Amino acid sequence: MAQIRACIAPEPHLLLNQPVAATMLKKAGVERAQLLIAAQSKVQLQAVLDEALPTIVALKLPKVRWSLDVDPIEV
């Protein structure tokens, strides 16, 4: 998760927290974590994600599956 966080460039308008364990730590025997990223506007958040996603996808971390949830119901 730290490698994924490192792919996101720090910006003054961006809140980029440290990775933490998910509320439901394990689901179907798989450990879960979350990385909260917040911006002042959806346009700013989308720009950060558009820049970071190609680098994150290129990491190809073994045994790591990830998903992106914009506007999650639960944090």
Biopython code that builds the backbone (N, CA, C, O; Angstrom):
import numpy as np
from Bio.PDB.StructureBuilder import StructureBuilder

atoms = [
    (1, "MET", "N", (0.827, -1.182, 0.000)),
    (1, "MET", "CA", (0.000, 0.000, 0.000)),
    (1, "MET", "C", (0.877, 1.253, 0.000)),
    (1, "MET", "O", (0.499, 2.262, -0.596)),
    (2, "ALA", "N", (2.024, 1.208, 0.648)),
    (2, "ALA", "CA", (2.918, 2.368, 0.668)),
    (2, "ALA", "C", (3.419, 2.685, -0.735)),
    (2, "ALA", "O", (3.615, 3.852, -1.075)),
    (3, "GLN", "N", (3.629, 1.641, -1.562)),
    (3, "GLN", "CA", (4.074, 1.875, -2.939)),
    (3, "GLN", "C", (3.003, 2.616, -3.733)),
    (3, "GLN", "O", (3.318, 3.476, -4.556)),
    (4, "ILE", "N", (1.754, 2.286, -3.488)),
    (4, "ILE", "CA", (0.654, 2.956, -4.185)),
    (4, "ILE", "C", (0.573, 4.411, -3.725)),
    (4, "ILE", "O", (0.400, 5.310, -4.548)),
    (5, "ARG", "N", (0.694, 4.646, -2.431)),
    (5, "ARG", "CA", (0.655, 6.013, -1.917)),
    (5, "ARG", "C", (1.788, 6.835, -2.516)),
    (5, "ARG", "O", (1.598, 8.017, -2.802)),
    (6, "ALA", "N", (2.952, 6.245, -2.712)),
    (6, "ALA", "CA", (4.108, 6.958, -3.263)),
    (6, "ALA", "C", (3.883, 7.383, -4.720)),
    (6, "ALA", "O", (4.576, 8.274, -5.211)),
    (7, "CYS", "N", (2.942, 6.769, -5.404)),
    (7, "CYS", "CA", (2.644, 7.119, -6.796)),
    (7, "CYS", "C", (1.823, 8.405, -6.910)),
    (7, "CYS", "O", (1.654, 8.939, -8.006)),
    (8, "ILE", "N", (1.324, 8.891, -5.799)),
    (8, "ILE", "CA", (0.456, 10.060, -5.820)),
    (8, "ILE", "C", (1.263, 11.285, -5.396)),
    (8, "ILE", "O", (1.767, 11.358, -4.275)),
    (9, "ALA", "N", (1.373, 12.231, -6.306)),
    (9, "ALA", "CA", (2.157, 13.436, -6.035)),
    (9, "ALA", "C", (1.453, 14.306, -5.000)),
    (9, "ALA", "O", (0.252, 14.551, -5.110)),
    (10, "PRO", "N", (2.190, 14.774, -3.994)),
    (10, "PRO", "CA", (1.565, 15.651, -3.002)),
    (10, "PRO", "C", (1.171, 16.985, -3.639)),
    (10, "PRO", "O", (1.922, 17.560, -4.426)),
    (11, "GLU", "N", (0.007, 17.450, -3.291)),
    (11, "GLU", "CA", (-0.513, 18.730, -3.795)),
    (11, "GLU", "C", (-1.056, 19.501, -2.593)),
    (11, "GLU", "O", (-1.535, 18.889, -1.638)),
    (12, "PRO", "N", (-0.990, 20.837, -2.624)),
    (12, "PRO", "CA", (-1.500, 21.609, -1.483)),
    (12, "PRO", "C", (-2.999, 21.415, -1.229)),
    (12, "PRO", "O", (-3.451, 21.520, -0.088)),
    (13, "HIS", "N", (-3.763, 21.137, -2.272)),
    (13, "HIS", "CA", (-5.216, 20.977, -2.130)),
    (13, "HIS", "C", (-5.625, 19.537, -1.825)),
    (13, "HIS", "O", (-6.816, 19.229, -1.772)),
    (14, "LEU", "N", (-4.656, 18.665, -1.628)),
    (14, "LEU", "CA", (-4.916, 17.232, -1.507)),
    (14, "LEU", "C", (-4.660, 16.747, -0.090)),
    (14, "LEU", "O", (-3.646, 17.094, 0.517)),
    (15, "LEU", "N", (-5.576, 15.947, 0.436)),
    (15, "LEU", "CA", (-5.376, 15.262, 1.709)),
    (15, "LEU", "C", (-5.052, 13.814, 1.371)),
    (15, "LEU", "O", (-5.885, 13.091, 0.827)),
    (16, "LEU", "N", (-3.844, 13.403, 1.697)),
    (16, "LEU", "CA", (-3.379, 12.051, 1.381)),
    (16, "LEU", "C", (-2.953, 11.387, 2.679)),
    (16, "LEU", "O", (-1.852, 11.629, 3.173)),
    (17, "ASN", "N", (-3.818, 10.556, 3.230)),
    (17, "ASN", "CA", (-3.549, 9.891, 4.504)),
    (17, "ASN", "C", (-2.627, 8.697, 4.326)),
    (17, "ASN", "O", (-2.374, 8.248, 3.208)),
    (18, "GLN", "N", (-2.134, 8.197, 5.437)),
    (18, "GLN", "CA", (-1.357, 6.958, 5.440)),
    (18, "GLN", "C", (-2.317, 5.780, 5.264)),
    (18, "GLN", "O", (-3.471, 5.869, 5.682)),
    (19, "PRO", "N", (-1.871, 4.692, 4.660)),
    (19, "PRO", "CA", (-2.730, 3.501, 4.551)),
    (19, "PRO", "C", (-3.074, 2.959, 5.946)),
    (19, "PRO", "O", (-2.231, 2.948, 6.843)),
    (20, "VAL", "N", (-4.310, 2.516, 6.112)),
    (20, "VAL", "CA", (-4.763, 1.953, 7.382)),
    (20, "VAL", "C", (-5.584, 0.687, 7.106)),
    (20, "VAL", "O", (-6.061, 0.460, 5.994)),
    (21, "ALA", "N", (-5.730, -0.116, 8.142)),
    (21, "ALA", "CA", (-6.560, -1.315, 8.014)),
    (21, "ALA", "C", (-8.001, -0.899, 7.747)),
    (21, "ALA", "O", (-8.480, 0.085, 8.311)),
    (22, "ALA", "N", (-8.684, -1.635, 6.899)),
    (22, "ALA", "CA", (-10.090, -1.356, 6.600)),
    (22, "ALA", "C", (-10.947, -1.673, 7.822)),
    (22, "ALA", "O", (-10.530, -2.414, 8.712)),
    (23, "THR", "N", (-12.147, -1.101, 7.852)),
    (23, "THR", "CA", (-13.068, -1.352, 8.957)),
    (23, "THR", "C", (-13.294, -2.841, 9.125)),
    (23, "THR", "O", (-13.232, -3.359, 10.240)),
    (24, "MET", "N", (-13.557, -3.533, 8.026)),
    (24, "MET", "CA", (-13.663, -4.987, 8.035)),
    (24, "MET", "C", (-12.297, -5.500, 7.582)),
    (24, "MET", "O", (-12.033, -5.608, 6.384)),
    (25, "LEU", "N", (-11.426, -5.817, 8.553)),
    (25, "LEU", "CA", (-10.037, -6.167, 8.259)),
    (25, "LEU", "C", (-9.916, -7.343, 7.299)),
    (25, "LEU", "O", (-9.089, -7.322, 6.387)),
    (26, "LYS", "N", (-10.735, -8.362, 7.501)),
    (26, "LYS", "CA", (-10.683, -9.527, 6.613)),
    (26, "LYS", "C", (-12.052, -9.769, 6.009)),
    (26, "LYS", "O", (-13.079, -9.661, 6.679)),
    (27, "LYS", "N", (-12.040, -10.097, 4.734)),
    (27, "LYS", "CA", (-13.272, -10.468, 4.039)),
    (27, "LYS", "C", (-12.918, -11.644, 3.153)),
    (27, "LYS", "O", (-12.014, -11.548, 2.323)),
    (28, "ALA", "N", (-13.613, -12.739, 3.317)),
    (28, "ALA", "CA", (-13.353, -13.974, 2.573)),
    (28, "ALA", "C", (-11.896, -14.405, 2.735)),
    (28, "ALA", "O", (-11.280, -14.905, 1.793)),
    (29, "GLY", "N", (-11.344, -14.204, 3.952)),
    (29, "GLY", "CA", (-9.986, -14.637, 4.241)),
    (29, "GLY", "C", (-8.906, -13.745, 3.665)),
    (29, "GLY", "O", (-7.726, -14.092, 3.733)),
    (30, "VAL", "N", (-9.274, -12.610, 3.103)),
    (30, "VAL", "CA", (-8.309, -11.697, 2.488)),
    (30, "VAL", "C", (-8.211, -10.441, 3.345)),
    (30, "VAL", "O", (-9.224, -9.821, 3.671)),
    (31, "GLU", "N", (-6.977, -10.067, 3.709)),
    (31, "GLU", "CA", (-6.783, -8.844, 4.477)),
    (31, "GLU", "C", (-7.049, -7.633, 3.603)),
    (31, "GLU", "O", (-6.743, -7.626, 2.411)),
    (32, "ARG", "N", (-7.630, -6.601, 4.224)),
    (32, "ARG", "CA", (-7.985, -5.401, 3.472)),
    (32, "ARG", "C", (-7.413, -4.158, 4.153)),
    (32, "ARG", "O", (-7.259, -4.112, 5.373)),
    (33, "ALA", "N", (-7.105, -3.161, 3.338)),
    (33, "ALA", "CA", (-6.624, -1.876, 3.847)),
    (33, "ALA", "C", (-7.227, -0.786, 2.981)),
    (33, "ALA", "O", (-7.792, -1.059, 1.922)),
    (34, "GLN", "N", (-7.103, 0.440, 3.435)),
    (34, "GLN", "CA", (-7.637, 1.532, 2.642)),
    (34, "GLN", "C", (-6.687, 2.725, 2.694)),
    (34, "GLN", "O", (-5.932, 2.912, 3.649)),
    (35, "LEU", "N", (-6.754, 3.514, 1.645)),
    (35, "LEU", "CA", (-5.961, 4.727, 1.519)),
    (35, "LEU", "C", (-6.937, 5.836, 1.162)),
    (35, "LEU", "O", (-7.508, 5.839, 0.071)),
    (36, "LEU", "N", (-7.130, 6.773, 2.073)),
    (36, "LEU", "CA", (-8.087, 7.849, 1.855)),
    (36, "LEU", "C", (-7.390, 9.031, 1.188)),
    (36, "LEU", "O", (-6.371, 9.530, 1.666)),
    (37, "ILE", "N", (-7.965, 9.458, 0.078)),
    (37, "ILE", "CA", (-7.473, 10.616, -0.659)),
    (37, "ILE", "C", (-8.656, 11.568, -0.790)),
    (37, "ILE", "O", (-9.728, 11.172, -1.248)),
    (38, "ALA", "N", (-8.466, 12.809, -0.393)),
    (38, "ALA", "CA", (-9.536, 13.804, -0.493)),
    (38, "ALA", "C", (-8.973, 15.066, -1.127)),
    (38, "ALA", "O", (-7.804, 15.403, -0.940)),
    (39, "ALA", "N", (-9.815, 15.753, -1.874)),
    (39, "ALA", "CA", (-9.432, 17.009, -2.506)),
    (39, "ALA", "C", (-10.538, 18.028, -2.297)),
    (39, "ALA", "O", (-11.651, 17.683, -1.901)),
    (40, "GLN", "N", (-10.222, 19.279, -2.565)),
    (40, "GLN", "CA", (-11.199, 20.339, -2.367)),
    (40, "GLN", "C", (-12.339, 20.248, -3.373)),
    (40, "GLN", "O", (-13.442, 20.721, -3.098)),
    (41, "SER", "N", (-12.090, 19.647, -4.531)),
    (41, "SER", "CA", (-13.157, 19.495, -5.527)),
    (41, "SER", "C", (-12.977, 18.170, -6.258)),
    (41, "SER", "O", (-11.892, 17.588, -6.270)),
    (42, "LYS", "N", (-14.063, 17.709, -6.865)),
    (42, "LYS", "CA", (-13.991, 16.462, -7.631)),
    (42, "LYS", "C", (-13.079, 16.611, -8.843)),
    (42, "LYS", "O", (-12.420, 15.652, -9.245)),
    (43, "VAL", "N", (-13.037, 17.794, -9.421)),
    (43, "VAL", "CA", (-12.163, 18.040, -10.581)),
    (43, "VAL", "C", (-10.704, 17.865, -10.177)),
    (43, "VAL", "O", (-9.930, 17.242, -10.903)),
    (44, "GLN", "N", (-10.326, 18.407, -9.031)),
    (44, "GLN", "CA", (-8.954, 18.261, -8.548)),
    (44, "GLN", "C", (-8.637, 16.801, -8.235)),
    (44, "GLN", "O", (-7.558, 16.315, -8.575)),
    (45, "LEU", "N", (-9.563, 16.102, -7.594)),
    (45, "LEU", "CA", (-9.361, 14.696, -7.271)),
    (45, "LEU", "C", (-9.213, 13.874, -8.543)),
    (45, "LEU", "O", (-8.332, 13.018, -8.627)),
    (46, "GLN", "N", (-10.056, 14.122, -9.524)),
    (46, "GLN", "CA", (-9.990, 13.376, -10.784)),
    (46, "GLN", "C", (-8.660, 13.610, -11.487)),
    (46, "GLN", "O", (-8.098, 12.678, -12.063)),
    (47, "ALA", "N", (-8.150, 14.829, -11.450)),
    (47, "ALA", "CA", (-6.863, 15.132, -12.081)),
    (47, "ALA", "C", (-5.731, 14.352, -11.405)),
    (47, "ALA", "O", (-4.853, 13.819, -12.083)),
    (48, "VAL", "N", (-5.752, 14.288, -10.083)),
    (48, "VAL", "CA", (-4.727, 13.540, -9.339)),
    (48, "VAL", "C", (-4.819, 12.054, -9.678)),
    (48, "VAL", "O", (-3.798, 11.410, -9.921)),
    (49, "LEU", "N", (-6.025, 11.511, -9.696)),
    (49, "LEU", "CA", (-6.206, 10.091, -9.996)),
    (49, "LEU", "C", (-5.817, 9.763, -11.435)),
    (49, "LEU", "O", (-5.192, 8.733, -11.688)),
    (50, "ASP", "N", (-6.179, 10.630, -12.375)),
    (50, "ASP", "CA", (-5.806, 10.406, -13.782)),
    (50, "ASP", "C", (-4.296, 10.344, -13.951)),
    (50, "ASP", "O", (-3.787, 9.571, -14.762)),
    (51, "GLU", "N", (-3.583, 11.160, -13.184)),
    (51, "GLU", "CA", (-2.118, 11.169, -13.271)),
    (51, "GLU", "C", (-1.499, 9.944, -12.599)),
    (51, "GLU", "O", (-0.523, 9.388, -13.102)),
    (52, "ALA", "N", (-2.062, 9.522, -11.468)),
    (52, "ALA", "CA", (-1.463, 8.445, -10.675)),
    (52, "ALA", "C", (-1.822, 7.038, -11.150)),
    (52, "ALA", "O", (-1.005, 6.127, -11.011)),
    (53, "LEU", "N", (-3.006, 6.834, -11.699)),
    (53, "LEU", "CA", (-3.465, 5.477, -12.019)),
    (53, "LEU", "C", (-2.557, 4.707, -12.977)),
    (53, "LEU", "O", (-2.309, 3.528, -12.725)),
    (54, "PRO", "N", (-2.044, 5.299, -14.059)),
    (54, "PRO", "CA", (-1.155, 4.515, -14.917)),
    (54, "PRO", "C", (0.083, 3.987, -14.178)),
    (54, "PRO", "O", (0.525, 2.865, -14.427)),
    (55, "THR", "N", (0.631, 4.785, -13.283)),
    (55, "THR", "CA", (1.799, 4.358, -12.509)),
    (55, "THR", "C", (1.424, 3.249, -11.536)),
    (55, "THR", "O", (2.174, 2.289, -11.362)),
    (56, "ILE", "N", (0.261, 3.385, -10.903)),
    (56, "ILE", "CA", (-0.193, 2.361, -9.959)),
    (56, "ILE", "C", (-0.434, 1.037, -10.671)),
    (56, "ILE", "O", (-0.031, -0.016, -10.176)),
    (57, "VAL", "N", (-1.080, 1.079, -11.815)),
    (57, "VAL", "CA", (-1.343, -0.139, -12.587)),
    (57, "VAL", "C", (-0.028, -0.796, -13.007)),
    (57, "VAL", "O", (0.079, -2.022, -13.013)),
    (58, "ALA", "N", (0.963, 0.007, -13.355)),
    (58, "ALA", "CA", (2.252, -0.524, -13.816)),
    (58, "ALA", "C", (3.051, -1.199, -12.702)),
    (58, "ALA", "O", (3.984, -1.948, -12.992)),
    (59, "LEU", "N", (2.711, -0.952, -11.443)),
    (59, "LEU", "CA", (3.447, -1.566, -10.334)),
    (59, "LEU", "C", (3.375, -3.088, -10.359)),
    (59, "LEU", "O", (4.369, -3.757, -10.076)),
    (60, "LYS", "N", (2.215, -3.641, -10.694)),
    (60, "LYS", "CA", (2.002, -5.099, -10.729)),
    (60, "LYS", "C", (2.524, -5.773, -9.463)),
    (60, "LYS", "O", (3.363, -6.672, -9.518)),
    (61, "LEU", "N", (2.018, -5.325, -8.341)),
    (61, "LEU", "CA", (2.426, -5.888, -7.057)),
    (61, "LEU", "C", (1.866, -7.297, -6.902)),
    (61, "LEU", "O", (0.678, -7.514, -7.140)),
    (62, "PRO", "N", (2.705, -8.265, -6.504)),
    (62, "PRO", "CA", (2.221, -9.639, -6.358)),
    (62, "PRO", "C", (1.219, -9.751, -5.209)),
    (62, "PRO", "O", (1.392, -9.152, -4.148)),
    (63, "LYS", "N", (0.188, -10.520, -5.446)),
    (63, "LYS", "CA", (-0.849, -10.809, -4.448)),
    (63, "LYS", "C", (-1.558, -9.560, -3.947)),
    (63, "LYS", "O", (-2.056, -9.539, -2.821)),
    (64, "VAL", "N", (-1.607, -8.528, -4.766)),
    (64, "VAL", "CA", (-2.320, -7.312, -4.383)),
    (64, "VAL", "C", (-3.416, -7.052, -5.406)),
    (64, "VAL", "O", (-3.159, -6.943, -6.605)),
    (65, "ARG", "N", (-4.637, -6.957, -4.911)),
    (65, "ARG", "CA", (-5.764, -6.526, -5.737)),
    (65, "ARG", "C", (-6.207, -5.202, -5.167)),
    (65, "ARG", "O", (-6.186, -5.014, -3.950)),
    (66, "TRP", "N", (-6.602, -4.297, -6.006)),
    (66, "TRP", "CA", (-7.051, -3.020, -5.505)),
    (66, "TRP", "C", (-8.252, -2.553, -6.298)),
    (66, "TRP", "O", (-8.487, -2.985, -7.426)),
    (67, "SER", "N", (-9.000, -1.670, -5.685)),
    (67, "SER", "CA", (-10.130, -1.065, -6.368)),
    (67, "SER", "C", (-10.201, 0.396, -5.953)),
    (67, "SER", "O", (-9.676, 0.793, -4.913)),
    (68, "LEU", "N", (-10.847, 1.167, -6.772)),
    (68, "LEU", "CA", (-10.990, 2.595, -6.532)),
    (68, "LEU", "C", (-12.454, 2.880, -6.249)),
    (68, "LEU", "O", (-13.327, 2.532, -7.045)),
    (69, "ASP", "N", (-12.719, 3.510, -5.121)),
    (69, "ASP", "CA", (-14.093, 3.848, -4.747)),
    (69, "ASP", "C", (-14.172, 5.352, -4.538)),
    (69, "ASP", "O", (-13.718, 5.864, -3.515)),
    (70, "VAL", "N", (-14.741, 6.054, -5.494)),
    (70, "VAL", "CA", (-14.915, 7.503, -5.391)),
    (70, "VAL", "C", (-16.240, 7.741, -4.659)),
    (70, "VAL", "O", (-17.259, 7.139, -4.997)),
    (71, "ASP", "N", (-16.216, 8.603, -3.680)),
    (71, "ASP", "CA", (-17.381, 8.874, -2.841)),
    (71, "ASP", "C", (-17.880, 7.600, -2.149)),
    (71, "ASP", "O", (-19.030, 7.203, -2.339)),
    (72, "PRO", "N", (-17.020, 6.959, -1.347)),
    (72, "PRO", "CA", (-17.443, 5.728, -0.669)),
    (72, "PRO", "C", (-18.549, 6.006, 0.351)),
    (72, "PRO", "O", (-18.600, 7.073, 0.964)),
    (73, "ILE", "N", (-19.416, 5.035, 0.512)),
    (73, "ILE", "CA", (-20.495, 5.139, 1.493)),
    (73, "ILE", "C", (-19.918, 5.015, 2.902)),
    (73, "ILE", "O", (-20.381, 5.669, 3.837)),
    (74, "GLU", "N", (-18.916, 4.180, 3.036)),
    (74, "GLU", "CA", (-18.316, 3.889, 4.331)),
    (74, "GLU", "C", (-16.807, 4.076, 4.227)),
    (74, "GLU", "O", (-16.185, 3.648, 3.254)),
    (75, "VAL", "N", (-16.223, 4.719, 5.239)),
    (75, "VAL", "CA", (-14.766, 4.954, 5.218)),
    (75, "VAL", "C", (-14.120, 4.198, 6.345)),
    (75, "VAL", "O", (-12.901, 4.257, 6.509)),
]
sb = StructureBuilder()
sb.init_structure("model")
sb.init_model(0)
sb.init_chain("A")
sb.init_seg("    ")
for serial, (resi, resn, name, xyz) in enumerate(atoms, 1):
    if name == "N":
        sb.init_residue(resn, " ", resi, " ")
    sb.init_atom(name, np.array(xyz, "f"), 0.0, 1.0, " ", f" {name:<3s}", serial, name[0])
structure = sb.get_structure()
